[in-house]
Amino acid sequence: MIHPRIDDLLQNVDSRYALVIVAAKRARQINNYHHQLGEGTFDDNPPPLVESRSKNYLTMAMEEISEGLLSYDYPKS
């Protein structure tokens, strides 16, 4: 079973497309943050915003979305 549930995640985003994009970008940021820990550099990649039992960065990103800790906006074309 997937945790958090897709139905719960969709309450905090506009669409499934937005969910995929936001979760993927945030998972990439968390991955970059963990790689920078070893190098001693900290750029624009904030640490995970939730305490998670999972070591999977995508799961951490989805837990952040589920708790409403992430916000996003669409760029104007």
N, C-alpha and C positions, 0 to 999 in steps of 0.2 A: 504494500500500500504506500502511496506517495504521501509524504508529509512535508509541508502543509498541503492541504487539498487544493486542487485547481479552482474550485468554486470560491474558496476563501481568498485565494490570490486575486481572482478577477474582480473582487470588490474594491481593490486598491489601485487598479489600473483601468485604462479605457477599453482595452481589447486583448485578445490572446497575442496578437502581433506585438503590442507594446510590452506585454509581460515577457515575451521571449527576448526582445531587444534590451530591456532594462535589466533583466536577470543576467544575461550574457555579459553586458558591459560591467556590471557590478562584480560578477565572478572574476572577470579579468583584472579588475582593480584589486580585489582581495589577493589574487594570485601574485600580482606584481608587488603588493605590500609584503607578502611572505618571502619573496625572493630578495627584496631589498633589505630585509632584516639581516641576512648574512653578510651583505656588503656594507652595512652601516650607513646607507643613504636613505633618506626619506623624501620622496617627491610628492606628487599630488595624489597619492594613493592612501586613503584613510584605512585604518584597521577595521576588522569586522565589527559591526555595531551590535551584534548579539552574541551571547554565550551559546555555543552549539556543541552538541555531542558528536556531530558529524565532522569529518575532516574534508568533506567535499565542498569546494568553493561555491558551486552552483546551488547546493542545498543551503549554504549560509546566506547567499543572496536571496533566495526565495523566502527564507525565514525573515529576513529584513523587510521584504516586501509585504509579507503576511502581517507583520507587526506595525506596518505603516511608517517605517523609519526612512524610507526613500521617497523622494519626490522627483518629478521629471517634467519637462515641457518640450513641446515640439518646436523645432526651429522654423522660423518663417521663411518661406521660399521667395 
